[in-house]
Amino acid sequence: MVMRTMPSVAKVILDRQQELAAHQAALDRVRYFNSQMDDPSQHGQRFTNLHEFIWQKAEGAGAEIAVANYFGDYGFVPKSPDNTSADVGNNIEVKWTKHAHGHLIVQNKQYERDDMVAILVTGLSPVYLVMGWMPLHMIMQPKYKHPNQGNYWVPKSNLFEMQYLKRSNYGDN
């Protein structure tokens, strides 16, 4: 694993074992939910085939590993898919997008804790860019609500720089 910090962005490169862990997590998640490519839980995303579907799940798991690496947890293994716990640590939801200029997107659902934050990650395995973060309660505001989808879209320019998360009220979780 290699990590390099750029202004307001952290570049994280996964090693081969971490990539394999991401693939295993993707398969586990697809099996656990008995997910189908047109499942409503996919929030309207379309997939060409099962391989593309699993690939996207693997990239999401890879992004979780990248965030854990950013915080110094180099042995992190993505959690079993239970939809009740944070992706990383106690309070971090990781949101990955394949779009370099994509938004941090949070679905309109109830989160159990007020101290949860979401972190946007872009890039493709093995190279990920940890772009920034924002507390979920700040994201779930009318100004970020997507007019057609009912979820919340935060532009990268509105995110807080990663270096400030550890120093914030949300950083000790």
NORBELLIN-V871991 format. One record per helix or strand of 2 or more residues. SS is the DSSP state (H for helix, E for strand). FROM is the first residue (numbers start at 1). TO is the last residue. Records with the same first field share a line. If there is no record, write none. Layout:
SS->FROM-TO ; FROM-TO
This chain:
E->2-6 ; 9-13 ; 92-96 ; 104-106 ; 117-124 ; 127-135 ; 152-154
H->16-32 ; 40-42 ; 50-70 ; 136-139 ; 142-144 ; 156-158 ; 162-164
